[in-house]
């Protein structure tokens, strides 16, 4: 284990306990910035991984997240956001977290070493052909996560493996390996620091590209947002107003006609009848831009 880069001593750790608080924080921040920069070489691999995930979701299959400890928390944080941000139903993005919900209140290390927990979670979710499983492990050797990856791949699912250690077992087990080579931590072995920062950046990139590929992001707006609170209802109206070029009260009225669905509301606000708006969106596989182009062409005939 001491051979793992994440367990080695970071140069910035020297004399850390003797520094003024502001200097300690400066060193920690610089290490975090450097860790985020480790994502850049992985961009080509992340693009491939995102395409695989989008293809699975677009075909009606699932994007399953898996992880343990800090890596599991990074996976969970991304997984939970997909429904609200992109309107992807939660049953399409199940989460396999070592220790289950209980670990969110009291994290224990033993659960990540127990492959039998992975087998129980796999039996519940049953990944298979067409699904994609996104596995995160800083060391790339976490027994729970490796068991998920190995069994999921054997069942016919594709595996995306994100790890922070070159040559690690998870990268070897994955169909789509993504190395985030963050190196040693300022607090040796504390992968909730640089490794987790890089993982969070990486899953952010993957999920946004998935949203784009599925047509849920248009001109930087989340056009498949689920407006289930006042803040998001207001956001939905502002999105419709901006993309349809109408006042916000017109946008709100269009949202009422579309039962809160943003993409059809944009087309309605732009002049489509409600039933035509739904048809135009469906004909373009959920992509708003081509649907708007079709509407404008039909109006100019």
N, C-alpha and C positions, 0 to 999 in steps of 0.2 A: 504493500500500500504506500510505503514511503517513496516509492519510485514514481508515483503519480504526481504530475505537475501541481495539481491542486493541493497536495499535501506538503509541498516544499515551501521553503521560506522565501517570502517576497523581499526584494531589496529595500522597499519602503518601510519594512517592519523594524529596521535597525534603529534602536533608541526611541521607539515610538512612545514608550511610557514616560519619557523625559521631556517631551515636547509640550509647548503651550497648546491649549485646546484648539485654537484656530489652525495651528500648524498640523495637528493630528487630522483634523477634518479636511485640510487641503490635500494631504497625502491620500486619504481615503477617497476623496472625490477624484483625484487624478487617476487612481487605480480603477475606479468605476468607469470613467471616460475611456480609459484604455481598453477595458473589457467590452464596452459597447462597440468600440472600433474593431474588435475581433470578429464581429459579425460580417464586416465588409467582404472578406475573402469567401465567405459562405454564400454570397448572394446568388450565384448561379445554381447552387444546390437547393437553396430555398425556393427559387423560381420553379424548379422541377417538382419539388415537394408540394408546393401550392397548387400546381396544375393537377397533380394526382389527387389531391384532396378535393379540388373543385370538380373534377371529373366524377369522383365518387358521389358527391352530394348532388350534382346535376343529373346523375343517372338514378337517383332515388336510394342510393346506398348511404353509408354513414361515415363520418369522421369521428373516430374514437380517440380520446385523449387518455394517456396513461403516465403515471409517475409516482414517485415516493419522496417524502421529505420536502425540502425546499423546491426541488424540481417538480414534484407533484403540485405544489402550490402555484408555481408558474404556469403549469398546464391548466390547472383548474381556473385560474384567473382569466385565461383566454377563453376557455370553454364556456364559462358562464356568461360571457359578454356577447356571444354569437347570436343568441335569440333576440336580444333587445336591439343590437346594432344592425344586424343584417336580416332579421326576421326568419332565421333558420330555426326550425322547431327543435326543442331540446332533445326529443327522442332520436334526432339525427346526429346528435353530438354527445353521446354518453361519456362519462368520466370514470376511469378506473384509478382510484387513489388508494395507495397502500394504507390499510387501517380504516378506510371508510370515513364517514362523517365525523366519527369520534375523534379522529386525529386532528380535526380542525380546532378542537378545544384543548387538546393536550397531545402534542406531537411526541411520539416515542420512536426511538430508532429501530427497535426490534422488528417492527412490521415490515420494514423494507428488506429484511433478510429472509423473509418467509415466502418461498415460492408457492406454498399451499394456499396462501391468501390470494395470490394471483389466479390460481386455478379456480377458486370459488368465484372470484369476480368475472373471470372469463366465462364460466358456466352461466352466469346471469346475463351477460351481454351477448355472448355467442358470436364473435366476429367471424366473418366468412368471406367468400369470394365477392368482390365488388367493393368491400369496405376498405377503408384506410385507417391504420392505427398510428397515431402520433405519440411516440414514446420519448420521454425526456429523462436523462440521467447525467448529472455532472460528471461522475466518474466513468460512466459508460459501462459499469459493472454491477449495478444494483440488482440483486437477485430477483426482487419482485418485478422490476421493469423488464429485465432480460427474459423472465418466464413469460410475461405477456407478449413480448415481441416474438419469441420463438414459437409459442403456441398459435398466435394469430397468423403468422406467416405459414405455418403448417396447415392451417385451416383455409388457406387461400387468400387471406387479406394481404394487402400491401402494407409494409411497415416503413414509416419515416422515423429515423432515429437521430435525435439531437443529443450530442455528448460534447464534453469539454476536454476530453483527453484523447490525443491522437492514438490510433491503433487499438481503441477499446473494443470490448466485445459487442456492445450495442451497435456500433458503427458497422462491424462485420456482419451482424445479424439482420441489418436493415436493407430493404430494397432501395431506399433513398436515404443514404447516410449524410448527415450534416454535422461537420466538425466546427465547433466554436472554441478555438484554441485560446482560452483566457489565461492559462498559466497559473502560477502560484497566487494565493490570496494573501492580502496584507495580514489578516488573521489566519494563519496556516490551517487549511482544511475547511474553513468556513465558507462553503460554496453558496451560502445565501447572499454573498457579496458579489464579486465579479462574475462568477459563473451564472448565478441567477439573473443578474442584470442582462447579460448577453442572451440568455434563454428567453427572457421576457421580450427583449427587442426582436429576437428571431420569430417567436410565435406571433407577435404583433404584425410583423411583415407578412408571414404566411397567411394569417386570417384576413388581413386587408386585401391581399392579392386574391384570395379565394372569393371575397365579397365582390371584387371587381370582375373576376372571371364569370361569376354567376349573375352579373348585372345588378347587384345590390348597391353599387356605388356609382354615381354619375356626377361628373364635374365636382368631385370632392364632397358630394352630399350623400348621406345614407338614405337612399330612396326606397329601402324596404324596411325602414325603422318601424318597430311596433310601439305605437304611441299609447302606452298604458299608464302614463301619469301626466300631470299638468305641464311639466317642463317639456316632455316629449311631444305632447299635443301641440304646444306652441311651436316647437321645432319643426314638426311636420308641416304646419301651416306656412312657416317661413320658407321651407324647402319648396313647397308647391308654388308659392308666390315668386320666388327667385327664378325657378326653372321655367315656369309658364309665363313669366313677365306680367303678373296681375297683382292687384292690391291684395292685402292679406285677408280682407273680408270675403273676397271672391274665392281665394284659396280655401278658406274655412268652409265655404258652401260646397266647393267641389269635394272636399274631404267627407262631408256629410253624405254626398251622393255616392261616394265610393266606399262607404262604411269604414272610413279611416285608412284605406289602402293608399299609400302615397303615389305610387307609379300611375295607377288609373286616374287619380285625382289630378295629376299634372296634365294628363291628356284631356280630361274633362275641362279643366281650367283653360286649356289651349283651344277648346272648341269642339271636342269630341262628345258624342252621346255616351252615357255610361256603359251601355252594352258594347259599343264600338271600342271604347277604351280598353275594356277587358280583352276583347278579341285581338286588338292590335298588340297588346303586351304579350299575349300568349303566342301570337304568330312569330314573335321575335325572341322567344324563349326567355322572356323576362327582362330583356335589355331595353332600357328606356330610349336611348339615342336613336336606334333604328326605328322604333315605334313612333317617335316624334317626327322623324323624316317621312315615314309613311303617311302620317296624318297631314303633314304640310303638302305632300304631293297630291293627296286626294282632294285637298281644299283648292289646289291650283288648277285642277282639271276643268 
